[in-house]
């Protein structure tokens, strides 16, 4: 009995009591308990113990996260009644257990009065998950002592002289074979590469004892260190935080990292499978580094700053309306008014607003949208996020401002759409090209505007040369920081002048009296009555334009009938400009049956047209006067210099073009511009040059050099023809606009003359 009492007062007894308690609810966690006292026998019946819990597995036997449990065991009496109080980490919550202990040999048997095993097991898992999240975010170094000891290089018994000679031999061999694997091929490393690798390893909390680690292996180590459960997936927020912390040392900006993240395969639940991503990441990172270096060289010094005020004066109305619509949709999915929705819900909202956001903007918004700790999207800051996205798009226009690279991507996409020797496409196919241009991030409004600037012939087809020339000229101009700053300054000055004019008009109205003010109001009412509002335009197009062509009454029309309906006299009553009509047609969603749901199309794009009429930055582009006035330095870029390096038609297609095909294409181009004499004259001269060029060069298809020379000259003539067509079209639009303004002025004068006797009376 005395021996048993002495055993109950020993240090091992206290440790055994704690072990008996922890084993009931620790689950798969491993643990070890220590007693803070070094004495073999505890006086007073009070033990202070600490327990370290971890969860090593076969794949990662070194514990990355441990939990410390502090406990106090108190022996109540000599019969073995004990009380056990313990806490997790530094928490204030105290768990109290009571029981009776007995010693059977060297084993402590405890009979507890409370049974909360399941609750404590769940509580332990929650604490473990919290520490894993903190470690994955990189905010705190939670490496265990054992883990750090395993990372240290092993000691060697090699003598100092031998070790020195071995190091020299190793360094000399490294100089001879200094290559690392990048994307499946060998790339020579430099001191800069090693420094970037070491900086990235240090930022990720990984060991620095190897220099020639590949980029893919680096990312894999970073992701696996965060994936404590070895599930092969991480949340979008975790991957984004890790990439921002790691790739910043590779010379990549935050924009490059977010662009790289759009390449990852994200599930509907917001998880990313990082193993396939790390396999493709090296080539993507290398390409991003090259583009960033070329962009920095092309900027020639410090870039012009794009301020939020400049974005407000140029795109303010557009961004305000877009954010309002999306926030309303988010609020509908947030009945508890938490200010956050699930990531998959936010993605569906973005895709439903395809008339407001381009696919490229949607991808970047998913990277820019702020997330909480659970991965939900905080939509209340959406207006600021849209503004910042537009600023970063202009500051990081790597491809948009490089005409050669931009033209190459558009040509590749045209070939993917089915480029033929005729080099002609339906308008909606050109829209598909711009929507699929994943190397650039342009707005949906700009896509609408560009499509309105490309003309169509009588066969409802658009010329690919003209499309490339217009798209490259407009995109490279609007995304140049210097040109954009000039546009913002001009619009700011015009806005201030307009505000002063309104104030002056109000003052004149007060001085001149109410009679003349009533006459002016009557004139404004008559003018407003002559122009349809948005609802009237929608009603007129649906009931009096498209429904008359819809013989089957299915609210759909074949593409050709839909196109012809917009050219009818009934459609002219809505007073769309030529550019507005082109853009309206080009944005039609043609299904697999070649039909257009015209009701949905009208209600989607007519509001966009009315909003563009109020847009100060896009107004010159939509009235056909942008290139004529050279607004803010805008000019049509000459594409001939790029045709030799990368022609529109591939070599095999250029070699198979016959003289009959060339002649028929020339005649169709002449017929498509039969509205006035000048386009016919230009087309006739250009086509004649093409025919003479073809006639004078009788070459075989195998003569590659001759084919290249002739086809380069022919592409140059075609580009000049497209430029002349566009110039003539703009002149015609200008004349029509002047005629409409003169007609409206005559109406005002006649109305004033009719109202003059009444005002005198």
Beta strands, then each sheet from edge to edge (+ up, - down):
strand 1: 30-35
strand 2: 46-54
strand 3: 66-75
strand 4: 81-88
strand 5: 95-104
strand 6: 107-112
strand 7: 179-182
strand 8: 185-188
strand 9: 233-235
strand 10: 271-273
strand 11: 340-341
strand 12: 377-378
strand 13: 424-425
strand 14: 462-463
strand 15: 556-558
strand 16: 595-597
sheet 1: 1+ 2- 3+ 4- 5+ 6-
sheet 2: 7+ 8-
sheet 3: 9+ 10-
sheet 4: 11+ 12-
sheet 5: 13+ 14-
sheet 6: 15+ 16-
end
